[in-house]
Amino acid sequence: MKSGRKYIILLGDGMADYPIPELGNRTPLEAANTPNMDAVCARGILGLAKTVPDGMAPGSDTANLSVFGYDPRESYSGRAPLEALSMGIDLGPADIALRCNMVNAAGGVMNSFTAGHIQSEFSKVIIDEMNRNISIPGVEFHAGVSYRNIMIWRDYPYREISRTTPPHDIQDRNTGPHLPQGEGSGDLVGVMERSREIISGSAAVREAAKKFRGNPESVWLWGGGTRPRMATLKQRFGISGHTISAVDLIHGIGKAAGLEPITVPGATGYIDTNYEGKADALLAALEASDFVYLHVESPDESGHEGSLEHKMKAIEDFDSRVVGRVVRGLDKFEDYALLVMPDHPTPISLRTHSSEPVPFCMLRTRGWEDDSLKGRSGRSYSEKDGRATGLYVPEGHRLLELMINGKL
């Protein structure tokens, strides 16, 4: 047995859902075969946690900040700045960052907020063309992973950041009412319209379309904000470690928290991701570190697609290929705390995020200092069974304290 306390968070993005008629009015978590998460519930505790504070949008940014141990009401400064941080983009005090999705909004309808899950190589060609053809002082574009890119506006000239809408919130809907509004919105809409001309008129883009997957028609700007200011987990709790994800947002939160990203080959953010590679990278990282946050995007993407088949597969793959593999690997460590949960629901019926409390299960080898936590095990990992234990954490950012201290 190896000594030294270890803290592990396994997050299946968007796993929680609503009851679905095709599943006999069960949720995907209730209906899926999840023996490994069930076993964690039986050995540890099961409950519900509210990760999105009242009045805040139910995004992966706010919800994951909570799971990382940060109160979004105090730490949140926008989604895009966190992703920019992950990409190594430095923001000055007067700079802003915005998410720059590759989308297909032909005909004024948000047909695909991922541009057909565009490949990163294709997306980069378009970003390069935009940098060459858009000349707004201080504006620059940075290619990310797949459809997820960043626009930086240095020395932002307006007092306020435009109000924007996440494109995944308006799938199959008219885009007109959801275009940027407020100060600076005319410039942002102009960039989005110019991107349409660049994509349709560029020879380089036409050549890339022959080689790579995707159906980009324009970009969509959203999620603007300024650089985050957060105390690190080392400063707060004396722990350090790593993030493992295909999503820049997670690595960005991790960097702000003082964690180092681990890149896993084949991590795609979709149902074809390298689950085993992520689990193995976590176990290897624990040899020298005391904290790892492993994030899997595929259940969330499946929810946005409205695909029950894909969501069931994503949940079962997460259980068997990540949770099971990690739990078996943890046998060599004598002292650890393991948290398994989603960040928010991504209901199939909505095809976007919602803010209801989510089920969490936690296993702690050294037990619980708080007697009220004892006996809160669950039969299986689901929203229903999480509710049945009566354990409710109204401030999700306190789950990390529970992992570390054994009490709330």
ABEGO torsion letter per residue (X at the ends): XBBEBBBBBBBBBGABBBBBAAAGGBBAAAABBBAAAAAAAAABBBBBBBABBBGBBBBAAAAAAAAAGBBAAAABAEAAAAAAAAAGBBBBAABBBBBBBBBBABGGBBABAAGGGBBAAAAAAAAAAAAAABBBBGBBBBBBBEABBBBBBBGBABABBBBBBBAAAABGBBAAAABBBEBGAAAAAAAAAAAAAAAAABAAAAAAAAABBEBBABBBBBGBBBBBBBBBAAAAAGBBEBBBBABAAAAAAAAAAGBBBBBBBGBAGBAABBAAAAAAAAAAAAAABABBBBBBAAAAAAAAAGBAAAAAAAAAAAAAAAAAAAAAAAAABABBBBBBBBABBBBAAAGBBBABBBBBBBBBAAEBABAAABGABBABBBAAAAAAAGBBBABAAAAAAAAAAGBX
